[in-house]
Amino acid sequence: MKRLVSASIIIVLISLSPASAALNDSPGDVKEITLKEAETLIGKKDAYFFDVRGDSHYVSGHLPGAVSVPFEWKTQGEITERECRIDLSVLPEDKESIVVFYSFGPTTLKSYKAYKAAVAAVQAGYKNVCFLKAGYDGWLNSAQAKRQ
């Protein structure tokens, strides 16, 4: 049985400089993964997927086994300077587990929530943190391409 972290909602302020910093200029061990890498992780017992798009989007479809994780912007302004709030209590207790965050993707602005969530997980001590820049949109497009 998967044990969950008993952490409360954590507010994180993540600043990148300059404001146009690329997503792959990530602090710590945040790794951008491809759709193919995501496919190999789905279903593994030590890999967890987290959807940061919001409940209505999650309900309309999500990656297999993904869990919705509450995420919201707390401040406005430059996206790289925004404060966010994310509920990390849904993450696994084992900080060595593989945690993968995704949002809409694949554009930088659409995948940035997943990136920010991944940074928050690294700051909370998780060691194997990834984000799927292609996001759910990329996943759907990939799945449709495979069916044709």
C-alpha positions in Angstrom: 0.0 0.0 0.0 1.3 3.4 -1.0 1.9 5.6 2.0 1.5 9.3 1.4 3.5 12.2 2.7 1.7 13.8 5.6 2.7 17.3 4.4 0.3 20.1 4.2 -0.2 22.4 1.3 3.2 24.1 0.6 3.6 27.5 -0.9 6.7 27.9 -2.9 8.2 30.9 -4.5 10.4 29.9 -7.4 12.4 32.6 -9.3 14.4 32.1 -12.4 16.7 34.6 -13.9 16.6 35.9 -16.5 12.8 35.9 -17.1 13.3 34.2 -20.4 15.2 31.2 -18.9 14.6 28.0 -20.7 12.8 25.1 -19.0 15.9 22.9 -19.3 17.9 25.4 -17.1 16.3 23.6 -14.2 17.6 23.7 -10.6 18.5 20.5 -8.9 17.6 17.3 -10.5 14.5 18.2 -12.6 14.6 16.2 -15.8 12.5 16.8 -18.9 11.3 13.5 -20.3 10.0 12.5 -23.7 6.7 10.8 -24.5 8.6 7.6 -25.1 10.3 7.8 -21.7 6.9 8.4 -20.1 5.5 5.4 -21.8 8.2 3.2 -20.3 7.5 4.6 -16.8 3.7 4.2 -16.8 2.7 1.2 -14.7 6.1 0.9 -12.9 5.5 0.5 -9.2 8.0 3.2 -8.2 6.9 5.8 -10.8 4.0 8.2 -10.1 2.4 10.6 -12.6 0.8 13.9 -11.4 -1.6 16.0 -13.5 -1.4 19.7 -12.6 -4.0 20.9 -15.2 -7.0 21.2 -12.8 -9.9 19.0 -11.9 -12.2 19.6 -14.9 -9.4 18.8 -17.3 -8.3 15.8 -15.3 -11.8 14.4 -15.3 -12.1 14.8 -19.1 -8.9 12.6 -19.5 -5.5 12.0 -18.1 -2.5 9.7 -18.4 -3.0 6.1 -17.2 -2.6 6.0 -13.4 -2.1 9.8 -13.0 -3.3 11.6 -9.9 -4.6 15.1 -10.0 -2.5 17.4 -7.8 -4.0 20.8 -6.8 -1.8 23.6 -8.3 -2.6 27.3 -8.5 -0.9 30.5 -9.3 -0.9 32.7 -6.2 0.5 35.8 -7.9 0.3 37.3 -11.4 3.1 38.9 -13.5 6.0 37.3 -15.3 5.5 33.6 -15.4 9.0 32.9 -14.2 8.5 35.1 -11.1 5.0 33.8 -10.1 4.4 32.3 -6.7 2.5 29.0 -6.8 0.8 26.8 -4.3 0.8 23.0 -4.8 -0.4 20.2 -2.5 2.6 17.9 -2.2 0.8 15.7 0.3 -0.4 13.5 -2.6 3.2 12.6 -3.5 4.6 9.2 -2.4 6.3 9.1 1.0 9.5 7.6 -0.5 11.5 10.5 -1.8 13.5 8.1 -4.1 10.4 7.3 -6.1 10.1 8.6 -9.7 7.6 11.5 -9.8 6.5 12.9 -13.1 4.5 16.1 -13.5 2.6 17.1 -16.6 0.2 19.8 -17.7 -1.2 20.7 -21.1 2.1 21.0 -23.1 3.9 21.1 -25.4 4.5 24.9 -25.6 6.7 26.5 -22.9 3.8 28.4 -21.3 1.5 25.4 -21.4 4.1 23.1 -19.8 5.4 25.6 -17.2 3.0 24.6 -14.5 4.4 21.0 -14.6 7.9 22.4 -14.5 7.1 24.6 -11.5 5.5 21.6 -9.7 8.6 19.5 -10.4 10.9 22.3 -9.0 8.7 22.3 -5.8 9.1 18.6 -5.5 12.9 18.9 -5.7 12.8 21.6 -3.1 10.8 19.3 -0.9 13.6 16.7 -1.1 12.4 14.4 -3.9 15.4 12.9 -5.8 13.9 11.5 -9.1 11.8 14.3 -10.4 10.7 14.7 -14.0 8.3 16.8 -16.1 6.7 15.8 -19.4 7.0 18.9 -21.5 4.8 17.4 -24.2 2.0 17.2 -21.6 -1.4 15.7 -22.1 -1.8 17.3 -25.5 1.3 15.6 -26.7 0.2 12.3 -25.2 -3.1 12.5 -27.0 -1.5 13.4 -30.3 1.0 10.6 -29.9 -1.8 8.1 -29.1 -3.8 9.2 -32.1 -0.7 8.9 -34.4 -0.2 5.3 -33.2 -3.8 4.4 -34.1 -3.4 5.7 -37.7 
